Amino acid sequence: MVAVECSNITGGILFKAASFKGMSYFVFTAYSYLLNTLVFLFIAALFKRKTRLPPLQFPIFSRIFLLGLLGFSGQLCLFKGIQLSSPTLASAIGNLTPALTFMLAVFFRIEKVAIRSSSCQAKIIGTFTSIFGALVITFYKGPKLFSLSSSVSLQRPLVFMSYESNWIIGDLLEVVAFLILSIGYIIQSQLMKIYPEEITVNLFSGLFGTIISLPICILAEPNLSSWELSSNVAVVSVGT
């Protein structure tokens, strides 16, 4: 879990650095899905399961397709949010994922709320703490570290207003991204009960995500030069 979190933070920082060099979040998302599919294809071939699994019927396939669609939508929201705000904020908002997952599980009656249970009380307290922390980091405005001269302050009021607006929009997009991620976790947990093969599910959900992302991202970024990984940062960020 620590390794996954470190990888997510590193990926967010590298994407932010790549976006400063002109890399589009559409291009980044498409390349990420393509690489993810190739990696899971290699893993599936390497660790081929010996026991027979239930056939991939339409209900299972439809849920895997939904996972791919949700994953693509969440990735777009997340990387656009990081582009508008910062990877630090995305990492902090990411702590909402367990809270959002718990709330959705209760809403869909997957999780039962037993107020007298100590574990349930801990989940409720953790949920409210996570939400409060996310609100604080989004809307709290700390003291200024550097004060600008009056002439500069008068010349650039709209720049700072635009920056604050982008920060809030980026934060909201990140919340939406992690909400989608939580929905995906719930769907995947239910899917594992009827089709307990994580590698196959991840492979096909990544494949569906790639099939969905490529035409959309190509239409959004039709310029071929935008798809060139011209910097080392762009190459490393896609591979993270």
Secondary structure, DSSP 8 states (H G I E B T S, - for coil): -HHHHHHHHHHHHHHHHHHHTT--HHHHHHHHHHHHHHHHHHHHHHT---S------HHHHHHHHHHHHHHHHHHHHHHHHHHHS-HHHHHHHHTHHHHHHHHHHHHTTSS---TT-HHHHHHHHHHHHHHHHHHHHHH-----SS---HHHHHH-HHHHHHHHHHHHHHHHHHHHHHHHHHHHHHHHHHHHHHS--HHHHHHHHHHHHHHHHHHHHHHH---GGGG---SHHHHHHHH-
